[in-house]
Every structure is written in structure tokens, then in C-alpha cells.
Amino acid sequence: MELSYQDIDSVLYTDTKVMNFGSYLPGGKLLGSNLTVQNITNCEQIIELSVDSSSFRYKIDDLYQVFPAIQKNAKGSATQVKQDKEGDVLPFDIDQLKQSDKSSKLDFIKNSEYIHEAWFVENPVSRELTKRITLKLGPMAQQDFIIVNRSPMQVKKTENMLSIINVGLLTYKEEQFGVKHSFENFLNYQYNNDMKMFLADRKDLANI
């Protein structure tokens, strides 16, 4: 049977697209902000949250396309974009930031995670800080996560930090866990109950 990808926007809902941590002093201080992810289908879904540590920089135009609320118009004021939640804007002017970053091309902005390794996802069960977490969301269920920023220890001047938390969907449309069969039975039959094998097999799917 040929499996087809799911449109993540028709499966998962996040209560915000842009998380604003405001201003703070360096020195290892931990700041947290809540992110709610909801399964809006009648099937179980396997999701993955991960901190983007592979991208050295982001193209500004790509960020504008994915997160239109951060785009600035010609006058420099925030473009009014109708979204699920108002106020999804950055605490700094991204255009001004990229122009002041002499070590990067004007069309790009650095990924602060690649430089400082300062971003984490708190495990909602163990409360430990991690770079990647995978879990099962039941039908119409939601899960609250805390996205944590640890202020860098060695920063000599004011710095604006930006990174991306990836929300990935590890299930195909036809699988319908919880309706046709349970994920636990599937994992046992297809992967000998080995979650690591399942995650390795779905690695590419998480990045779609």
C-alpha cells in the first residue's frame, strides 16, 4: 500500500507561530514560554518537537513566507496579518538586524542555536531539558510544552537571538492509529517494539 503525507496544518494546531522572550541579561539564566500543540483529528498522531541546530542561517524571505507576521512594510511598522493569535511578532526589527550583521549576507540571518546552543524543549513528563522530543497525541488531545532559552554565558555585547523549533508529524494519512489499530500494536509488529527503529525510519518524514 502506498502511503501519503498528511498536511500538517490539517492535523496539528499550534497556539502561536512566533514566541517572544523579550530582553534579558547573559549568564545562564533560564527563560521559558508556553507552546500548545493540539491534535485536531480523530486519530492518534505521533509528533516530534526539535530545536533546529542544523541550519547555520536562515534566508529572510523564507522566514517572511513561513511567518508573515514578522514582515515589515516599507514604513517599518509591523504588517497587519490576520492570524490565529495576535501579537506574533519579533521583539526586534529583523531587517535592521540583518543589516548590522556584517559577517552574514544581507539576505540571511544567523541561527542563534547553531552558535550558542541555547534553546531547549522541556519534557512535559520528566521536566528535563532536551533538544528533541517525540510523543503520541490522542484524538483531539493537546499538549503544553515549555520552550526554554538559556542565556549565553559569554556575550560581550547586545545580541538579538532567533531560532526555529520544528514541529514534525511522523504518521501517514492511511495509518489512522486508534481507529484501524493502535500505535503500540503497529510498533510491535513492524519494528519489534523498537522506537529507535521507528524514529530512524520516519526521520525524513519529520522534516517535511
Backbone as JSON Lines, residues from 0, in Angstrom:
{"i":0,"aa":"M","n":[0.84,-1.2,0.0],"ca":[0.0,0.0,0.0],"c":[0.87,1.25,0.0]}
{"i":1,"aa":"E","n":[0.57,2.15,-0.9],"ca":[1.32,3.41,-0.98],"c":[0.78,4.37,0.08]}
{"i":2,"aa":"L","n":[1.7,4.92,0.86],"ca":[1.33,5.84,1.93],"c":[1.5,7.28,1.47]}
{"i":3,"aa":"S","n":[0.59,8.13,1.91],"ca":[0.64,9.53,1.5],"c":[0.87,10.43,2.71]}
{"i":4,"aa":"Y","n":[1.52,11.57,2.44],"ca":[1.81,12.52,3.51],"c":[0.55,13.25,3.93]}
{"i":5,"aa":"Q","n":[0.55,13.7,5.17],"ca":[-0.56,14.5,5.68],"c":[-0.19,15.98,5.65]}
{"i":6,"aa":"D","n":[-1.16,16.81,5.39],"ca":[-0.97,18.25,5.52],"c":[-0.96,18.57,7.0]}
{"i":7,"aa":"I","n":[0.18,18.99,7.51],"ca":[0.32,19.16,8.96],"c":[-0.66,20.18,9.51]}
{"i":8,"aa":"D","n":[-1.02,21.18,8.72],"ca":[-1.96,22.21,9.2],"c":[-3.37,21.66,9.37]}
{"i":9,"aa":"S","n":[-3.68,20.56,8.71],"ca":[-4.99,19.93,8.86],"c":[-5.0,18.87,9.95]}
{"i":10,"aa":"V","n":[-3.83,18.65,10.56],"ca":[-3.7,17.63,11.6],"c":[-3.36,18.24,12.95]}
{"i":11,"aa":"L","n":[-2.45,19.21,12.95],"ca":[-1.98,19.82,14.19],"c":[-2.25,21.32,14.22]}
{"i":12,"aa":"Y","n":[-2.57,21.81,15.4],"ca":[-2.75,23.24,15.62],"c":[-1.78,23.7,16.71]}
{"i":13,"aa":"T","n":[-1.05,24.77,16.46],"ca":[-0.2,25.38,17.48],"c":[-0.77,26.75,17.81]}
{"i":14,"aa":"D","n":[-0.73,27.09,19.1],"ca":[-1.39,28.32,19.53],"c":[-0.6,29.58,19.19]}
{"i":15,"aa":"T","n":[0.62,29.43,18.73],"ca":[1.4,30.59,18.32],"c":[2.42,30.15,17.28]}
{"i":16,"aa":"K","n":[2.8,31.07,16.41],"ca":[3.82,30.8,15.4],"c":[5.16,31.42,15.78]}
{"i":17,"aa":"V","n":[5.11,32.52,16.54],"ca":[6.33,33.22,16.94],"c":[6.31,33.41,18.45]}
{"i":18,"aa":"M","n":[7.39,32.99,19.11],"ca":[7.49,33.12,20.56],"c":[8.48,34.23,20.89]}
{"i":19,"aa":"N","n":[8.04,35.17,21.71],"ca":[8.83,36.34,22.04],"c":[9.32,36.23,23.49]}
{"i":20,"aa":"F","n":[10.65,36.18,23.68],"ca":[11.22,36.04,25.01],"c":[11.65,37.37,25.62]}
{"i":21,"aa":"G","n":[11.49,38.47,24.88],"ca":[11.84,39.78,25.41],"c":[13.33,39.96,25.58]}
{"i":22,"aa":"S","n":[13.74,40.78,26.55],"ca":[15.15,41.09,26.79],"c":[15.61,40.53,28.13]}
{"i":23,"aa":"Y","n":[16.88,40.13,28.2],"ca":[17.41,39.6,29.44],"c":[18.94,39.71,29.41]}
{"i":24,"aa":"L","n":[19.55,39.56,30.58],"ca":[21.0,39.64,30.71],"c":[21.62,38.26,30.53]}
{"i":25,"aa":"P","n":[22.87,38.19,30.04],"ca":[23.55,36.9,29.89],"c":[23.93,36.31,31.24]}
{"i":26,"aa":"G","n":[24.37,35.05,31.23],"ca":[24.83,34.45,32.47],"c":[24.16,33.14,32.81]}
{"i":27,"aa":"G","n":[23.52,32.49,31.83],"ca":[22.93,31.18,32.09],"c":[21.51,31.21,32.63]}
{"i":28,"aa":"K","n":[20.87,32.37,32.65],"ca":[19.5,32.47,33.14],"c":[18.55,31.71,32.22]}
{"i":29,"aa":"L","n":[17.57,31.01,32.81],"ca":[16.6,30.25,32.04],"c":[15.3,31.02,31.89]}
{"i":30,"aa":"L","n":[14.83,31.14,30.67],"ca":[13.55,31.77,30.39],"c":[12.67,30.77,29.65]}
{"i":31,"aa":"G","n":[11.41,30.69,30.01],"ca":[10.51,29.73,29.37],"c":[9.26,30.4,28.82]}
{"i":32,"aa":"S","n":[8.73,29.82,27.75],"ca":[7.48,30.31,27.16],"c":[6.66,29.1,26.72]}
{"i":33,"aa":"N","n":[5.35,29.16,26.93],"ca":[4.48,28.02,26.65],"c":[4.13,27.91,25.16]}
{"i":34,"aa":"L","n":[4.09,26.69,24.7],"ca":[3.64,26.37,23.35],"c":[2.67,25.2,23.45]}
{"i":35,"aa":"T","n":[1.46,25.39,22.93],"ca":[0.44,24.34,22.95],"c":[0.3,23.73,21.56]}
{"i":36,"aa":"V","n":[0.39,22.41,21.49],"ca":[0.19,21.68,20.23],"c":[-1.03,20.8,20.4]}
{"i":37,"aa":"Q","n":[-1.98,20.92,19.47],"ca":[-3.23,20.15,19.55],"c":[-3.42,19.28,18.33]}
{"i":38,"aa":"N","n":[-3.83,18.05,18.56],"ca":[-4.23,17.13,17.5],"c":[-5.69,17.41,17.17]}
{"i":39,"aa":"I","n":[-5.98,17.82,15.95],"ca":[-7.35,18.2,15.59],"c":[-8.01,17.12,14.72]}
{"i":40,"aa":"T","n":[-7.51,15.89,14.83],"ca":[-8.1,14.78,14.09],"c":[-8.68,13.76,15.07]}
{"i":41,"aa":"N","n":[-9.38,12.74,14.52],"ca":[-9.95,11.67,15.37],"c":[-9.04,10.45,15.42]}
{"i":42,"aa":"C","n":[-7.77,10.63,15.03],"ca":[-6.79,9.55,15.08],"c":[-5.63,9.93,16.0]}
{"i":43,"aa":"E","n":[-4.92,8.93,16.49],"ca":[-3.7,9.19,17.24],"c":[-2.61,9.67,16.28]}
{"i":44,"aa":"Q","n":[-1.83,10.64,16.71],"ca":[-0.76,11.17,15.89],"c":[0.55,11.13,16.67]}
{"i":45,"aa":"I","n":[1.62,10.76,15.97],"ca":[2.96,10.77,16.57],"c":[3.64,12.06,16.11]}
{"i":46,"aa":"I","n":[4.03,12.89,17.07],"ca":[4.63,14.18,16.73],"c":[6.03,14.27,17.31]}
{"i":47,"aa":"E","n":[6.79,15.19,16.75],"ca":[8.16,15.41,17.23],"c":[8.44,16.91,17.26]}
{"i":48,"aa":"L","n":[8.95,17.39,18.38],"ca":[9.42,18.77,18.5],"c":[10.94,18.73,18.6]}
{"i":49,"aa":"S","n":[11.6,19.58,17.83],"ca":[13.06,19.59,17.85],"c":[13.58,21.0,17.63]}
{"i":50,"aa":"V","n":[14.72,21.27,18.25],"ca":[15.39,22.55,18.06],"c":[16.23,22.46,16.79]}
{"i":51,"aa":"D","n":[16.12,23.45,15.93],"ca":[16.88,23.44,14.67],"c":[18.34,23.8,14.95]}
{"i":52,"aa":"S","n":[19.19,22.79,14.94],"ca":[20.62,23.01,15.15],"c":[21.43,22.78,13.89]}
{"i":53,"aa":"S","n":[20.77,22.39,12.8],"ca":[21.49,22.06,11.57],"c":[21.65,23.26,10.63]}
{"i":54,"aa":"S","n":[20.78,24.26,10.77],"ca":[20.85,25.43,9.89],"c":[21.78,26.48,10.49]}
{"i":55,"aa":"F","n":[22.79,26.89,9.74],"ca":[23.68,27.94,10.22],"c":[23.0,29.31,10.13]}
{"i":56,"aa":"R","n":[22.17,29.48,9.12],"ca":[21.49,30.75,8.92],"c":[20.17,30.52,8.2]}
{"i":57,"aa":"Y","n":[19.32,31.54,8.22],"ca":[18.02,31.49,7.55],"c":[17.94,32.59,6.51]}
{"i":58,"aa":"K","n":[17.28,32.29,5.42],"ca":[17.03,33.31,4.42],"c":[15.84,34.15,4.87]}
{"i":59,"aa":"I","n":[16.01,35.47,4.88],"ca":[14.98,36.37,5.4],"c":[13.66,36.19,4.66]}
{"i":60,"aa":"D","n":[13.7,36.09,3.35],"ca":[12.46,35.96,2.57],"c":[11.72,34.67,2.91]}
{"i":61,"aa":"D","n":[12.47,33.61,3.22],"ca":[11.83,32.35,3.62],"c":[11.12,32.5,4.96]}
{"i":62,"aa":"L","n":[11.73,33.22,5.9],"ca":[11.1,33.47,7.19],"c":[9.83,34.29,7.03]}
{"i":63,"aa":"Y","n":[9.86,35.28,6.14],"ca":[8.68,36.1,5.88],"c":[7.53,35.26,5.32]}
{"i":64,"aa":"Q","n":[7.88,34.27,4.49],"ca":[6.85,33.44,3.87],"c":[6.2,32.51,4.89]}
{"i":65,"aa":"V","n":[7.02,31.93,5.78],"ca":[6.51,30.99,6.78],"c":[5.85,31.72,7.94]}
{"i":66,"aa":"F","n":[6.43,32.87,8.34],"ca":[5.93,33.64,9.48],"c":[5.62,35.07,9.02]}
{"i":67,"aa":"P","n":[4.52,35.26,8.29],"ca":[4.23,36.57,7.69],"c":[4.07,37.7,8.69]}
{"i":68,"aa":"A","n":[3.76,37.39,9.95],"ca":[3.55,38.45,10.94],"c":[4.82,39.21,11.27]}
{"i":69,"aa":"I","n":[5.99,38.63,10.99],"ca":[7.23,39.32,11.33],"c":[7.69,40.27,10.23]}
{"i":70,"aa":"Q","n":[7.02,40.22,9.09],"ca":[7.45,41.05,7.97],"c":[7.15,42.52,8.23]}
{"i":71,"aa":"K","n":[8.05,43.38,7.77],"ca":[7.88,44.82,7.92],"c":[7.51,45.43,6.56]}
{"i":72,"aa":"N","n":[6.65,46.44,6.61],"ca":[6.33,47.11,5.36],"c":[7.36,48.2,5.11]}
{"i":73,"aa":"A","n":[7.17,48.96,4.06],"ca":[8.14,49.97,3.64],"c":[8.35,51.04,4.69]}
{"i":74,"aa":"K","n":[7.37,51.3,5.54],"ca":[7.47,52.33,6.56],"c":[8.09,51.81,7.85]}
{"i":75,"aa":"G","n":[8.32,50.49,7.9],"ca":[8.99,49.93,9.07],"c":[8.05,49.48,10.18]}
{"i":76,"aa":"S","n":[6.75,49.58,9.98],"ca":[5.82,49.13,11.01],"c":[5.38,47.72,10.7]}
{"i":77,"aa":"A","n":[4.94,47.0,11.72],"ca":[4.56,45.6,11.53],"c":[3.37,45.49,10.6]}
{"i":78,"aa":"T","n":[3.47,44.61,9.63],"ca":[2.36,44.36,8.73],"c":[1.22,43.71,9.5]}
{"i":79,"aa":"Q","n":[0.03,44.18,9.28],"ca":[-1.13,43.62,9.98],"c":[-1.57,42.35,9.26]}
{"i":80,"aa":"V","n":[-1.3,41.24,9.88],"ca":[-1.62,39.94,9.3],"c":[-2.62,39.25,10.2]}
{"i":81,"aa":"K","n":[-3.7,38.77,9.63],"ca":[-4.74,38.1,10.42],"c":[-4.29,36.67,10.68]}
{"i":82,"aa":"Q","n":[-4.08,36.34,11.98],"ca":[-3.63,35.02,12.36],"c":[-4.5,34.49,13.48]}
{"i":83,"aa":"D","n":[-4.22,33.23,13.85],"ca":[-4.98,32.63,14.94],"c":[-4.78,33.39,16.24]}
{"i":84,"aa":"K","n":[-3.6,33.93,16.42],"ca":[-3.3,34.66,17.65],"c":[-2.59,35.95,17.29]}
{"i":85,"aa":"E","n":[-3.07,37.07,17.79],"ca":[-2.47,38.35,17.5],"c":[-1.2,38.53,18.32]}
{"i":86,"aa":"G","n":[-0.31,39.4,17.82],"ca":[0.89,39.73,18.56],"c":[2.06,38.8,18.3]}
{"i":87,"aa":"D","n":[1.97,37.96,17.26],"ca":[3.07,37.06,16.93],"c":[4.14,37.83,16.16]}
{"i":88,"aa":"V","n":[4.87,38.68,16.85],"ca":[5.89,39.48,16.21],"c":[7.19,39.38,17.0]}
{"i":89,"aa":"L","n":[8.3,39.65,16.34],"ca":[9.6,39.61,17.0],"c":[9.82,40.86,17.83]}
{"i":90,"aa":"P","n":[10.66,40.77,18.87],"ca":[10.95,41.94,19.7],"c":[11.99,42.87,19.08]}
{"i":91,"aa":"F","n":[12.39,42.58,17.84],"ca":[13.38,43.42,17.16],"c":[13.06,43.47,15.67]}
{"i":92,"aa":"D","n":[13.6,44.46,15.0],"ca":[13.39,44.63,13.57],"c":[14.35,43.7,12.83]}
{"i":93,"aa":"I","n":[13.82,42.71,12.19],"ca":[14.66,41.7,11.54],"c":[15.47,42.29,10.39]}
{"i":94,"aa":"D","n":[14.92,43.29,9.72],"ca":[15.66,43.94,8.64],"c":[16.88,44.69,9.18]}
{"i":95,"aa":"Q","n":[16.69,45.39,10.29],"ca":[17.79,46.11,10.91],"c":[18.85,45.15,11.42]}
{"i":96,"aa":"L","n":[18.41,44.02,11.93],"ca":[19.33,43.02,12.44],"c":[20.21,42.47,11.34]}
{"i":97,"aa":"K","n":[19.63,42.12,10.22],"ca":[20.44,41.52,9.16],"c":[21.41,42.52,8.56]}
{"i":98,"aa":"Q","n":[21.06,43.81,8.57],"ca":[21.95,44.83,8.05],"c":[23.13,45.09,8.97]}
{"i":99,"aa":"S","n":[22.94,44.86,10.28],"ca":[24.01,45.09,11.24],"c":[24.94,43.89,11.37]}
{"i":100,"aa":"D","n":[24.52,42.76,10.82],"ca":[25.31,41.54,10.9],"c":[26.29,41.5,9.74]}
{"i":101,"aa":"K","n":[27.48,42.05,9.93],"ca":[28.45,42.2,8.84],"c":[29.05,40.88,8.4]}
{"i":102,"aa":"S","n":[28.97,39.87,9.27],"ca":[29.57,38.59,8.93],"c":[28.65,37.71,8.08]}
{"i":103,"aa":"S","n":[27.44,38.2,7.83],"ca":[26.46,37.41,7.07],"c":[25.95,38.25,5.91]}
{"i":104,"aa":"K","n":[25.52,37.59,4.85],"ca":[24.96,38.31,3.72],"c":[23.66,38.97,4.12]}
{"i":105,"aa":"L","n":[23.32,40.06,3.47],"ca":[22.16,40.85,3.85],"c":[20.85,40.08,3.77]}
{"i":106,"aa":"D","n":[20.8,39.06,2.94],"ca":[19.56,38.31,2.75],"c":[19.38,37.2,3.78]}
{"i":107,"aa":"F","n":[20.32,37.07,4.72],"ca":[20.28,35.98,5.67],"c":[20.41,36.48,7.11]}
{"i":108,"aa":"I","n":[19.97,35.66,8.04],"ca":[20.13,35.95,9.46],"c":[20.63,34.68,10.14]}
{"i":109,"aa":"K","n":[21.54,34.82,11.1],"ca":[22.14,33.66,11.75],"c":[21.13,32.94,12.64]}
{"i":110,"aa":"N","n":[21.3,31.62,12.72],"ca":[20.54,30.79,13.65],"c":[21.3,30.8,14.98]}
{"i":111,"aa":"S","n":[20.72,31.39,16.02],"ca":[21.42,31.53,17.29],"c":[21.69,30.17,17.96]}
{"i":112,"aa":"E","n":[20.87,29.17,17.66],"ca":[21.09,27.84,18.24],"c":[22.4,27.24,17.74]}
{"i":113,"aa":"Y","n":[22.72,27.48,16.49],"ca":[23.95,26.95,15.9],"c":[25.17,27.53,16.6]}
{"i":114,"aa":"I","n":[25.04,28.78,17.09],"ca":[26.17,29.47,17.71],"c":[26.23,29.23,19.22]}
{"i":115,"aa":"H","n":[25.08,29.38,19.89],"ca":[25.06,29.36,21.36],"c":[24.51,28.07,21.98]}
{"i":116,"aa":"E","n":[23.79,27.26,21.2],"ca":[23.14,26.05,21.73],"c":[22.31,26.39,22.97]}
{"i":117,"aa":"A","n":[21.47,27.4,22.83],"ca":[20.76,27.97,23.99],"c":[19.29,27.59,24.08]}
{"i":118,"aa":"W","n":[18.77,26.84,23.09],"ca":[17.34,26.57,23.06],"c":[17.05,25.13,23.44]}
{"i":119,"aa":"F","n":[15.93,24.92,24.18],"ca":[15.57,23.59,24.64],"c":[14.04,23.43,24.64]}
{"i":120,"aa":"V","n":[13.61,22.16,24.61],"ca":[12.21,21.82,24.82],"c":[12.14,21.06,26.14]}
{"i":121,"aa":"E","n":[11.27,21.5,27.04],"ca":[11.14,20.79,28.31],"c":[10.24,19.57,28.14]}
{"i":122,"aa":"N","n":[10.73,18.41,28.56],"ca":[9.92,17.2,28.54],"c":[8.76,17.37,29.52]}
{"i":123,"aa":"P","n":[7.5,17.31,29.05],"ca":[6.37,17.58,29.95],"c":[6.18,16.53,31.05]}
{"i":124,"aa":"V","n":[6.85,15.39,30.93],"ca":[6.73,14.34,31.94],"c":[7.9,14.39,32.93]}
{"i":125,"aa":"S","n":[9.12,14.31,32.41],"ca":[10.29,14.26,33.28],"c":[10.81,15.65,33.68]}
{"i":126,"aa":"R","n":[10.38,16.67,32.94],"ca":[10.82,18.06,33.16],"c":[12.28,18.29,32.79]}
{"i":127,"aa":"E","n":[12.92,17.34,32.16],"ca":[14.29,17.57,31.74],"c":[14.31,18.36,30.44]}
{"i":128,"aa":"L","n":[15.4,19.09,30.22],"ca":[15.55,19.89,29.02],"c":[16.21,19.06,27.93]}
{"i":129,"aa":"T","n":[15.64,19.1,26.74],"ca":[16.14,18.29,25.65],"c":[16.07,19.08,24.34]}
{"i":130,"aa":"K","n":[16.77,18.59,23.36],"ca":[16.77,19.23,22.03],"c":[15.71,18.61,21.11]}
{"i":131,"aa":"R","n":[15.2,17.44,21.49],"ca":[14.24,16.74,20.64],"c":[13.34,15.87,21.52]}
{"i":132,"aa":"I","n":[12.06,15.85,21.21],"ca":[11.12,15.02,21.96],"c":[10.06,14.47,21.03]}
{"i":133,"aa":"T","n":[9.72,13.2,21.22],"ca":[8.69,12.53,20.42],"c":[7.62,11.99,21.35]}
{"i":134,"aa":"L","n":[6.36,12.18,20.97],"ca":[5.28,11.64,21.8],"c":[4.03,11.41,20.96]}
{"i":135,"aa":"K","n":[3.08,10.68,21.58],"ca":[1.81,10.38,20.91],"c":[0.73,11.3,21.44]}
{"i":136,"aa":"L","n":[0.0,11.92,20.52],"ca":[-1.15,12.75,20.89],"c":[-2.43,12.01,20.52]}
{"i":137,"aa":"G","n":[-3.31,11.82,21.49],"ca":[-4.57,11.15,21.24],"c":[-5.51,12.01,20.41]}
{"i":138,"aa":"P","n":[-6.64,11.44,19.96],"ca":[-7.61,12.19,19.15],"c":[-8.09,13.45,19.88]}
{"i":139,"aa":"M","n":[-8.01,14.58,19.22],"ca":[-8.46,15.87,19.73],"c":[-7.76,16.26,21.04]}
{"i":140,"aa":"A","n":[-6.62,15.67,21.31],"ca":[-5.88,15.97,22.55],"c":[-4.88,17.09,22.3]}
{"i":141,"aa":"Q","n":[-4.48,17.74,23.37],"ca":[-3.48,18.78,23.26],"c":[-2.41,18.59,24.33]}
{"i":142,"aa":"Q","n":[-1.23,19.13,24.04],"ca":[-0.11,19.03,24.98],"c":[0.58,20.38,25.09]}
{"i":143,"aa":"D","n":[0.81,20.8,26.32],"ca":[1.53,22.05,26.57],"c":[3.02,21.75,26.73]}
{"i":144,"aa":"F","n":[3.84,22.5,26.01],"ca":[5.28,22.39,26.11],"c":[5.83,23.72,26.61]}
{"i":145,"aa":"I","n":[6.98,23.66,27.26],"ca":[7.69,24.88,27.61],"c":[8.97,24.93,26.78]}
{"i":146,"aa":"I","n":[9.08,25.98,25.96],"ca":[10.27,26.21,25.17],"c":[11.2,27.08,26.01]}
{"i":147,"aa":"V","n":[12.4,26.61,26.24],"ca":[13.31,27.26,27.18],"c":[14.51,27.85,26.44]}
{"i":148,"aa":"N","n":[14.87,29.07,26.86],"ca":[16.09,29.7,26.36],"c":[17.04,29.9,27.54]}
{"i":149,"aa":"R","n":[18.24,29.4,27.42],"ca":[19.27,29.61,28.44],"c":[20.21,30.7,27.92]}
{"i":150,"aa":"S","n":[20.22,31.82,28.59],"ca":[21.02,32.95,28.1],"c":[22.5,32.58,28.07]}
{"i":151,"aa":"P","n":[23.17,32.88,26.96],"ca":[24.58,32.5,26.81],"c":[25.46,33.09,27.92]}
{"i":152,"aa":"M","n":[26.5,32.37,28.27],"ca":[27.39,32.8,29.35],"c":[28.35,33.88,28.89]}
{"i":153,"aa":"Q","n":[28.85,33.77,27.67],"ca":[29.88,34.68,27.2],"c":[29.38,35.5,26.01]}
{"i":154,"aa":"V","n":[28.73,36.6,26.32],"ca":[28.26,37.54,25.3],"c":[28.76,38.93,25.68]}
{"i":155,"aa":"K","n":[29.53,39.54,24.82],"ca":[30.19,40.81,25.15],"c":[29.36,42.03,24.79]}
{"i":156,"aa":"K","n":[28.36,41.84,23.95],"ca":[27.53,42.98,23.56],"c":[26.1,42.52,23.33]}
{"i":157,"aa":"T","n":[25.2,43.47,23.22],"ca":[23.79,43.15,22.99],"c":[23.62,42.33,21.71]}
{"i":158,"aa":"E","n":[22.83,41.3,21.81],"ca":[22.65,40.4,20.67],"c":[21.2,39.97,20.57]}
{"i":159,"aa":"N","n":[20.66,40.01,19.37],"ca":[19.32,39.5,19.11],"c":[19.41,38.04,18.7]}
{"i":160,"aa":"M","n":[18.61,37.2,19.32],"ca":[18.69,35.76,19.08],"c":[17.43,35.25,18.4]}
{"i":161,"aa":"L","n":[17.61,34.42,17.4],"ca":[16.49,33.85,16.66],"c":[16.82,32.41,16.29]}
{"i":162,"aa":"S","n":[15.86,31.53,16.5],"ca":[16.0,30.15,16.06],"c":[14.61,29.59,15.78]}
{"i":163,"aa":"I","n":[14.55,28.36,15.3],"ca":[13.27,27.74,14.92],"c":[13.1,26.43,15.69]}
{"i":164,"aa":"I","n":[11.9,26.24,16.23],"ca":[11.51,24.96,16.82],"c":[10.67,24.22,15.77]}
{"i":165,"aa":"N","n":[11.15,23.09,15.32],"ca":[10.43,22.31,14.33],"c":[9.35,21.45,14.98]}
{"i":166,"aa":"V","n":[8.16,21.49,14.42],"ca":[7.07,20.61,14.84],"c":[6.82,19.63,13.7]}
{"i":167,"aa":"G","n":[7.19,18.38,13.91],"ca":[7.09,17.38,12.86],"c":[5.99,16.37,13.11]}
{"i":168,"aa":"L","n":[5.43,15.83,12.04],"ca":[4.36,14.83,12.1],"c":[4.91,13.52,11.55]}
{"i":169,"aa":"L","n":[4.91,12.45,12.36],"ca":[5.55,11.2,11.99],"c":[4.57,10.12,11.55]}
{"i":170,"aa":"T","n":[3.34,10.48,11.27],"ca":[2.34,9.5,10.84],"c":[1.85,9.8,9.44]}
{"i":171,"aa":"Y","n":[1.56,8.72,8.7],"ca":[0.99,8.85,7.36],"c":[-0.54,8.87,7.44]}
{"i":172,"aa":"K","n":[-1.15,9.38,6.4],"ca":[-2.59,9.56,6.37],"c":[-3.34,8.24,6.52]}
{"i":173,"aa":"E","n":[-2.84,7.19,5.86],"ca":[-3.57,5.92,5.83],"c":[-3.44,5.1,7.12]}
{"i":174,"aa":"E","n":[-2.52,5.46,8.0],"ca":[-2.27,4.62,9.18],"c":[-3.41,4.68,10.19]}
{"i":175,"aa":"Q","n":[-3.94,5.86,10.45],"ca":[-5.12,6.03,11.3],"c":[-5.0,5.26,12.62]}
{"i":176,"aa":"F","n":[-3.96,5.54,13.36],"ca":[-3.77,4.89,14.65],"c":[-4.92,5.26,15.6]}
{"i":177,"aa":"G","n":[-5.38,4.28,16.35],"ca":[-6.51,4.5,17.25],"c":[-7.85,4.27,16.6]}
{"i":178,"aa":"V","n":[-7.88,4.14,15.26],"ca":[-9.12,3.86,14.52],"c":[-9.02,2.47,13.89]}
{"i":179,"aa":"K","n":[-8.0,2.27,13.05],"ca":[-7.8,0.96,12.43],"c":[-7.1,0.0,13.4]}
{"i":180,"aa":"H","n":[-6.08,0.5,14.08],"ca":[-5.32,-0.3,15.03],"c":[-4.54,0.66,15.92]}
{"i":181,"aa":"S","n":[-3.97,0.14,16.99],"ca":[-3.24,1.0,17.92],"c":[-1.8,1.18,17.46]}
{"i":182,"aa":"F","n":[-1.21,2.29,17.85],"ca":[0.19,2.53,17.51],"c":[1.09,1.49,18.19]}
{"i":183,"aa":"E","n":[0.75,1.09,19.4],"ca":[1.54,0.12,20.13],"c":[1.61,-1.23,19.38]}
{"i":184,"aa":"N","n":[0.47,-1.68,18.84],"ca":[0.47,-2.92,18.06],"c":[1.27,-2.77,16.77]}
{"i":185,"aa":"F","n":[1.14,-1.62,16.14],"ca":[1.9,-1.33,14.92],"c":[3.39,-1.35,15.2]}
{"i":186,"aa":"L","n":[3.8,-0.69,16.29],"ca":[5.22,-0.63,16.65],"c":[5.77,-2.02,16.94]}
{"i":187,"aa":"N","n":[4.98,-2.84,17.6],"ca":[5.42,-4.19,17.94],"c":[5.54,-5.07,16.69]}
{"i":188,"aa":"Y","n":[4.58,-4.94,15.78],"ca":[4.54,-5.8,14.58],"c":[5.56,-5.36,13.54]}
{"i":189,"aa":"Q","n":[5.67,-4.05,13.3],"ca":[6.54,-3.54,12.23],"c":[7.98,-3.32,12.67]}
{"i":190,"aa":"Y","n":[8.18,-2.97,13.94],"ca":[9.52,-2.58,14.39],"c":[9.98,-3.36,15.63]}
{"i":191,"aa":"N","n":[9.31,-4.48,15.9],"ca":[9.7,-5.3,17.05],"c":[9.74,-4.49,18.34]}
{"i":192,"aa":"N","n":[8.8,-3.56,18.43],"ca":[8.65,-2.71,19.62],"c":[9.88,-1.83,19.88]}
{"i":193,"aa":"D","n":[10.6,-1.5,18.8],"ca":[11.81,-0.68,18.91],"c":[11.51,0.73,18.43]}
{"i":194,"aa":"M","n":[11.36,1.66,19.35],"ca":[11.02,3.04,19.0],"c":[12.15,3.71,18.22]}
{"i":195,"aa":"K","n":[13.38,3.34,18.5],"ca":[14.51,3.93,17.79],"c":[14.47,3.58,16.3]}
{"i":196,"aa":"M","n":[14.08,2.34,15.99],"ca":[13.95,1.94,14.59],"c":[12.84,2.72,13.91]}
{"i":197,"aa":"F","n":[11.73,2.91,14.61],"ca":[10.62,3.68,14.06],"c":[11.06,5.12,13.76]}
{"i":198,"aa":"L","n":[11.75,5.75,14.7],"ca":[12.18,7.13,14.52],"c":[13.19,7.26,13.38]}
{"i":199,"aa":"A","n":[14.07,6.28,13.26],"ca":[15.04,6.3,12.16],"c":[14.34,6.18,10.82]}
{"i":200,"aa":"D","n":[13.31,5.35,10.76],"ca":[12.55,5.15,9.53],"c":[11.74,6.39,9.15]}
{"i":201,"aa":"R","n":[11.31,7.15,10.17],"ca":[10.48,8.33,9.91],"c":[11.27,9.64,9.95]}
{"i":202,"aa":"K","n":[12.59,9.55,9.96],"ca":[13.42,10.75,10.08],"c":[13.12,11.77,8.99]}
{"i":203,"aa":"D","n":[13.04,11.31,7.75],"ca":[12.78,12.22,6.63],"c":[11.36,12.79,6.7]}
{"i":204,"aa":"L","n":[10.42,11.98,7.17],"ca":[9.03,12.43,7.28],"c":[8.91,13.59,8.25]}
{"i":205,"aa":"A","n":[9.7,13.62,9.3],"ca":[9.63,14.66,10.32],"c":[10.04,16.02,9.77]}
{"i":206,"aa":"N","n":[10.82,16.02,8.68],"ca":[11.33,17.28,8.13],"c":[10.48,17.84,7.02]}
{"i":207,"aa":"I","n":[9.37,17.21,6.71],"ca":[8.5,17.68,5.62],"c":[7.68,18.86,6.09]}
